[in-house]
Amino acid sequence: MLRVSVAKSFDGFKLDAAFDAPAGVTAIFGPSGSGKTSIVRAVAGLLACDRADISLDGRDLSKLPPNRRSIGYVFQDARLFPHMNVLKNLRYGGTHDEKAVIAVLGLGDLLGRYPASLSGGEKQRVALGRALMSAPKVLLLDEPLSALDGPRKAEVLPYLEALRDQTSIPILYVSHDMGEVARLAGRIVVLDNGSVVLAGDVEDVLSDPAAVPFLGVRDAGAVLTGRVVGHADDGLTKIETGAGALWVPGAVGRAGAAVRVRVPAQDIILSRSVPSDISALNILPVTIAGLERGTGPGVAIALQAGNARLLARVTKRSCDGMSLGVGDQIFAILKATAIAPADVG
């Protein structure tokens, strides 16, 4: 368990944040300027704080210099040595579990190449490998995909998922991309103006209507876990989740594979009855578990769907017109095409 409590005053801004991060990925999410990078720099020992209480499994890291904290750090840019090939860049970090690191990050075909010949995604995979070769007890990933375009992000995300599944150390993942967070993280710490406003399991936080003002209406949405049932001839994949069966576009994974699906709140339509003659393929029976009326025109509605939770966002006019209230049994409707390929991992 990594325990973090830090405070630092800047000109016009104060960081004061505390949270715990167990083994696995803990996302640090928030808008630009909310203090995300300052936190990981403090954990790494690269930022002098007014207060820093940082411990790993009871071992106090706060007074140790950066090189004695056993921390791996991957920045937004790969920062590889241009005069070294990939293998030498990796070994600069160390030689811990070299074969396994090369295998999990798919670096075998790149070892003799130099950074100038690598794509952005390949460079970031090498940077990850170099950090892992130092045998870190904690891994810090500071927006490692922010400089990559869509195709390069799609290239790297599966490797990050594999890394998450094959390591047992705390990983702090800084991001302002909710798609990345939903796919990778088990826990999330949401920052606003230097303070922690929400923290907990990703599935709980993202399905909470109270989280919408901090996540933003475009990023709000629940995460479902499930397994691939199979692939249809028309290009769709059926996934069985705790909320029921979902059809999503594309050939996602293999049959039986465990997957996560991010369901954007703004793409869910609510109905009091089962619709007929409708193009949407996903119609789930749900119970309203909570409502949060915002200051604008919207209402965030928590939905209990089987043993999972969804989040919907509708207008106040629609909510009032349908007389929606806690405990009502209704239907959540979701087009298959509303779920982007990047939202399934």
C-alpha positions in Angstrom: 0.0 0.0 0.0 1.3 3.4 -1.0 0.1 6.2 1.3 0.4 9.8 0.2 -0.2 13.0 2.0 1.4 16.1 0.6 1.0 19.9 0.7 2.7 22.6 -1.3 2.0 26.3 -1.7 2.6 27.9 -5.1 1.9 31.4 -6.3 -1.9 31.5 -6.5 -2.3 27.8 -5.9 -2.2 25.4 -3.0 -1.9 21.6 -3.2 -3.2 19.7 -0.2 -4.0 16.1 -1.0 -4.0 12.7 0.7 -5.0 9.2 -0.5 -4.0 5.5 -0.5 -3.0 3.5 -3.5 -2.9 -0.3 -3.3 -1.3 -2.6 -5.8 -2.7 -2.0 -9.3 -3.5 1.2 -11.2 -4.7 4.2 -9.3 -5.7 7.0 -11.7 -5.1 10.6 -10.7 -7.6 12.5 -12.7 -8.4 16.2 -13.0 -8.2 19.2 -15.3 -5.0 20.9 -16.2 -3.6 22.8 -13.3 -5.3 20.7 -10.6 -2.1 19.3 -9.1 -1.7 15.9 -10.8 1.9 16.1 -11.9 2.9 17.9 -8.6 1.7 14.9 -6.7 3.7 12.3 -8.6 6.8 14.6 -8.6 6.4 14.8 -4.8 6.1 11.0 -4.5 9.3 10.6 -6.7 11.1 13.1 -4.5 11.5 15.7 -7.3 9.3 18.3 -5.6 10.2 19.9 -2.3 6.9 20.1 -0.3 5.7 22.1 2.7 4.5 18.7 4.0 5.2 15.3 2.6 4.2 12.1 4.4 4.8 9.3 1.9 5.1 5.6 2.8 5.1 2.2 1.1 4.1 -0.7 3.2 5.0 1.3 6.3 8.4 2.3 5.0 8.8 6.1 5.1 10.0 7.4 1.8 9.6 11.1 2.6 13.1 11.7 3.8 14.8 9.6 1.2 16.5 11.0 -1.9 14.9 10.1 -5.3 17.5 7.4 -6.2 16.7 5.5 -2.9 12.9 5.4 -3.2 12.8 2.4 -5.7 10.4 4.3 -7.9 10.1 4.1 -11.7 8.9 7.3 -13.5 7.7 7.6 -17.1 7.2 11.1 -18.4 4.9 12.4 -21.1 7.9 12.3 -23.5 10.0 9.1 -23.6 13.3 10.8 -22.8 15.4 8.0 -24.5 19.1 8.4 -25.1 19.4 9.0 -28.9 22.9 7.5 -29.1 21.8 4.2 -27.6 19.8 1.4 -29.2 16.7 0.1 -27.6 18.4 -2.7 -25.7 21.0 -0.3 -24.2 18.3 2.2 -23.3 16.4 -0.6 -21.5 19.6 -1.8 -19.6 20.3 1.8 -18.5 17.4 1.3 -16.1 18.8 -2.0 -15.0 18.5 -5.7 -16.0 15.8 -6.9 -13.6 13.6 -9.5 -15.3 14.8 -8.5 -18.7 13.2 -11.2 -20.8 9.8 -10.8 -19.1 9.8 -7.0 -19.5 10.7 -7.3 -23.2 8.0 -9.9 -23.7 5.2 -8.1 -21.9 5.9 -4.8 -23.8 6.5 -6.5 -27.1 10.0 -5.1 -27.6 11.7 -8.1 -29.0 11.8 -6.8 -32.6 13.0 -3.3 -31.6 16.1 -4.1 -29.6 18.6 -3.2 -32.2 16.9 0.0 -33.4 17.6 3.6 -32.3 15.1 6.1 -30.9 15.1 8.2 -34.1 13.6 5.2 -36.0 10.8 4.5 -33.5 7.2 5.7 -33.6 5.8 7.6 -30.6 4.1 4.6 -29.3 7.2 2.4 -29.6 9.3 5.1 -27.7 6.8 5.1 -24.8 6.9 1.3 -24.6 10.7 1.4 -24.4 10.4 4.1 -21.7 8.0 1.8 -19.7 10.5 -1.0 -20.1 13.4 1.0 -18.9 11.4 2.0 -15.8 10.5 -1.6 -15.1 14.1 -2.9 -15.5 15.0 -0.9 -12.4 12.7 -3.2 -10.3 10.6 -0.4 -9.0 8.4 -0.8 -5.9 6.2 2.0 -7.3 5.6 3.0 -10.9 4.6 6.6 -11.8 3.1 7.2 -15.2 2.6 10.9 -15.9 0.2 11.2 -18.9 2.3 8.7 -20.9 -0.1 8.8 -23.8 -0.9 12.5 -24.0 1.6 13.2 -26.8 0.3 10.4 -29.0 -2.4 10.5 -31.6 -5.4 8.1 -31.6 -3.8 5.2 -33.5 -0.6 5.3 -31.4 -2.7 5.4 -28.2 -4.6 2.3 -29.4 -1.2 0.7 -30.0 0.1 1.3 -26.5 -3.1 0.7 -24.4 -3.1 -3.1 -24.7 0.5 -3.2 -23.4 -0.4 -1.0 -20.4 -3.3 -3.4 -19.7 -0.9 -6.3 -19.8 1.5 -4.5 -17.6 -1.3 -3.8 -15.1 -2.3 -7.5 -15.1 1.2 -8.8 -14.6 2.6 -6.6 -11.9 1.7 -6.4 -8.2 3.0 -2.9 -7.3 1.2 0.4 -6.9 1.0 2.3 -10.2 0.0 6.0 -10.2 -1.4 6.9 -13.6 -1.9 10.6 -14.2 -4.4 11.4 -16.9 -7.1 13.8 -18.0 -8.4 11.2 -20.5 -11.4 9.4 -19.0 -11.2 6.6 -21.7 -7.7 5.7 -20.5 -8.8 5.8 -16.8 -11.8 3.6 -17.4 -9.8 1.0 -19.2 -6.8 0.8 -17.0 -7.5 1.9 -13.4 -9.0 0.0 -10.5 -9.1 3.1 -8.3 -9.4 6.8 -9.0 -8.4 10.0 -7.2 -10.2 13.0 -8.6 -8.5 16.4 -8.0 -10.0 19.8 -8.2 -7.9 22.9 -7.5 -5.3 21.0 -5.6 -7.6 19.0 -3.3 -9.0 15.4 -3.5 -12.8 15.7 -4.1 -13.5 12.0 -4.8 -11.6 8.8 -4.3 -12.5 5.1 -4.5 -13.0 2.2 -6.8 -13.5 3.3 -10.4 -16.8 1.5 -10.8 -18.2 3.2 -7.7 -16.9 6.8 -8.4 -17.8 6.9 -12.1 -21.4 5.7 -11.5 -22.0 8.3 -8.8 -24.2 11.2 -9.9 -22.3 13.5 -7.5 -19.1 13.0 -9.6 -20.5 14.6 -12.7 -19.5 18.2 -11.8 -15.9 17.1 -11.2 -15.6 14.7 -14.2 -17.4 16.9 -16.7 -20.6 16.0 -18.5 -18.7 14.7 -21.5 -16.5 12.3 -19.4 -19.2 11.1 -17.0 -20.2 7.5 -17.5 -20.1 4.1 -15.8 -17.7 1.2 -16.3 -19.0 -2.3 -16.7 -16.9 -5.5 -16.4 -17.9 -8.6 -18.3 -16.9 -11.4 -20.6 -17.0 -11.8 -24.4 -19.8 -14.3 -25.4 -19.0 -14.3 -29.1 -18.8 -12.5 -32.4 -21.7 -12.1 -34.8 -21.4 -12.3 -38.6 -22.5 -8.7 -38.9 -19.4 -7.3 -37.1 -20.8 -7.0 -33.6 -19.5 -8.6 -30.3 -21.8 -9.7 -27.5 -20.5 -9.1 -24.0 -22.2 -10.4 -20.9 -22.0 -7.9 -18.0 -23.4 -7.5 -14.6 -26.0 -5.2 -16.1 -27.0 -7.7 -18.8 -25.9 -8.5 -22.3 -24.4 -5.7 -24.5 -23.8 -5.6 -28.2 -20.7 -3.5 -29.1 -19.2 -2.8 -32.5 -16.2 -4.7 -33.8 -14.6 -8.0 -33.0 -13.6 -7.4 -29.4 -11.3 -9.9 -27.8 -11.8 -13.7 -27.9 -14.7 -15.7 -26.6 -14.4 -15.9 -22.8 -12.0 -12.9 -22.5 -12.6 -10.5 -19.6 -13.3 -7.0 -20.7 -14.2 -3.5 -19.4 -16.8 -1.4 -21.2 -17.2 2.4 -20.6 -20.8 3.5 -21.0 -21.0 7.3 -21.5 -23.9 8.8 -19.4 -24.9 11.2 -22.2 -25.6 8.3 -24.6 -28.2 6.5 -22.4 -31.8 7.1 -23.2 -34.5 6.3 -20.6 -37.9 4.9 -21.2 -40.7 3.8 -18.9 -41.7 0.9 -21.2 -39.9 -1.5 -23.4 -39.6 0.3 -26.8 -40.6 -1.4 -30.0 -39.5 -0.7 -33.6 -36.3 0.9 -32.4 -32.8 0.7 -33.9 -30.9 0.5 -30.5 -29.8 -3.0 -29.7 -29.1 -2.6 -26.0 -32.2 -2.3 -23.8 -31.6 -3.0 -20.1 -34.1 -3.1 -17.2 -32.9 -0.8 -14.5 -34.0 0.8 -11.2 -33.4 4.4 -10.4 -31.0 4.5 -7.4 -30.4 8.3 -7.1 -30.8 11.6 -8.9 -28.5 14.7 -8.8 -29.9 17.9 -10.2 -27.2 20.2 -11.5 -27.2 24.0 -11.8 -27.6 23.7 -15.5 -30.3 22.0 -17.6 -29.2 18.4 -16.7 -30.0 15.7 -14.2 -27.5 12.8 -13.4 -29.3 9.6 -12.6 -27.8 6.6 -11.0 -29.2 3.3 -12.3 -29.0 -0.1 -10.7 -28.8 -2.6 -13.5 -28.6 -6.2 -12.2 -25.6 -6.3 -9.9 -24.0 -3.3 -11.7 -24.6 0.4 -11.8 -25.0 2.7 -14.8 -25.2 6.5 -15.0 -27.5 8.5 -17.3 -27.7 12.2 -17.9 -31.0 13.7 -19.2 -32.5 17.1 -19.2 -34.5 18.4 -16.3 -37.4 18.7 -18.7 -37.2 15.0 -19.6 -36.8 14.0 -15.9 -39.8 16.1 -14.8 -41.9 15.1 -17.8 -41.4 11.4 -17.0 -41.9 12.0 -13.3 -38.7 10.0 -12.6 -38.0 9.2 -8.9 -35.8 6.9 -6.8 -37.1 3.4 -6.9 -38.8 3.6 -10.3 -38.3 0.6 -12.6 -37.5 1.8 -16.1 -35.4 0.8 -19.1 -32.0 2.1 -20.2 -31.5 2.2 -24.0 -28.0 2.3 -25.6 -27.1 2.2 -29.2 -24.3 -0.3 -30.0 -22.5 2.3 -32.0 -22.4 4.7 -28.9 -19.7 2.5 -27.5 -16.4 3.5 -29.1 -13.7 0.8 -29.7 -11.4 2.8 -27.4 -14.0 2.4 -24.6 -13.6 -1.4 -24.6 -10.5 -2.9 -23.1 
